[in-house]
Amino acid sequence: MNLVGAFGQKWFDNRVWEENGLKHIAVADWQLIYCMLSRTNRNVDYFPRSVLEAQEEIRTYSDLVIVPNILFSYDKNVIIYLSPKRRELKPILEKALQNAQSSGLIDKLVDKYYGQDIKSLEIDKRTVFQLKTPE
C-alpha cells in the first residue's frame, strides 16, 4: 500500500505501522493531521482512528470521510497515568478495573456511551487487516 498514514509523534501506533511495514509519518502536533488531510497538496492520506473516536471526529471535521470497507485491528492497551505522589492508588485502580471487566461493567459502559456509533460503523461488513503488535 503506497498510502501514507499519520499519527502523533510519540504515539504507540507509529511502532505498529513500522512493525507491519506500512508507510506513515509522525506529527509533533497531532491535531494538525486534520488540516493535512483537508489540503489537496499533502503528504498524508489517512489518519487511523479507533472505533470509539471516528464518529465523533467526523461530526467535528465534516469535510473528512470514514473509509467504509476496511478496518485495521491490533492490540492496544489503555494507559492510565498516576502522579508519583499518588502511587498508593495503583493497586486500588487495578482491582477496580479487574472487577469492572469481570462483572461486565466495562462492556455495558462502552455500549451505553459508544454503542450506537460503533454499530453505525458496520464493523462486520469490513475487510479486517490484523496488524502485528510490537512487543
N, C-alpha and C positions, 0 to 999 in steps of 0.2 A: 504494500500500500504506500503510495507516494504522498499521501496527505500528511499534514503536519498538525499535531495536537499541541495544546498549550496548557501549562499548569503554573501555579505559584512556584517561586524559586526553590523553596525548601520543602515542597510537598513530597510525601512518600510516593505519590503517583508517578513522579519522574523515574524513580527506581523501577517501578513496574513496567513502564514503557521501555526503558533501557533493557531490562531482563527479556523482554519479548521482541526486541529489535524494531520497535515502532518509532518513527520519526516524531520528535516533539521539541518544544522549546520551553525554557523556564523563564518566567517573567517576574521581576522583582516586585512590582505592584500588580498582583493578580487581577485586580478589578479593571485594569487596562485591557485585559483579554476581550472583554465585551466590545470595546471600541475597535480593537484589532479585527475582530470578526465582522464588524459592520463596514469596514473600509473595503473598497474594491481592489486596491493595490495593497495586499497584505502578505505577511509571511506566516500566517496561521490559518488553518482550515476548519478546525473544530476544537471544542472545549468540552471534554467529557465531564458530565455531572452525575451525581448519584440520583437514584430514583426518588430520593427524599428532597432533592433540590431542584430538579429540572422544571417541574410545572410552575413552581413559584417564580423561578427566574424568568421563564418565558412570559409570565404575566408582567414582569418588570421590563424586560427587553423584548418588546413585541415585534421588532424587526428581525429577530432571530427565529429559527425553527428547530424543533426537535426531530432528529432523524427517525423516521417511523419504523424502520425494519431491522435495526441492529442493536445489540446490547453487549458492551464489554463487561465481563464479570471477573472479579478477583477478590480474594480475601483481604479485608482491611478492617483493622480494629479501630474503635473509637478511643481516643486518648483523653483522659481527664487529668488536668494539671492541678496540683496542690501547692499551696505556699509552703516553703520549707519550715515555716513557723507552725504549720498545722499537720505535721506528719502523722499525728495520732489519729487523724481521720481516715487514713488509708485502709486499715482493716475494717472499719465501720462501713465505708463505701463499698469495698469488695464484697462484704457479706450482704449488704442491701442489694447490690446488683445481681449477685448469685440468686438471692431469694426472688427478685423480680423476674429473672429469667426462668427459673424452675416453676414458678407459680403461673406463668403465662402473662404476667402483668405487662412485660415489655411488648409482647405481641399485641395485646389489647390496646396499649397506648399508641403504638405505631399505626394500627388500624384506625383508631379514633382520629388521630391528627393527620395522617398521611394516606389512609386507605383509599379515599376517592381519587387522589392524584395518582397513586400507584396503579389502581385499576384502569385509569384512563390511558396509561402508557401501553396497555395491552402487551405486557411482557411475554406472555405465552405465544404471541404471534411473531416474535422477533427471532432473528438468527443470533444465537449467543456465541460470542467469542470468549472462551475461557482462557484467561491470561495466567501465566505463571507468576506467582508472588515471590519476590526475592526474600531470602532469609535475613 
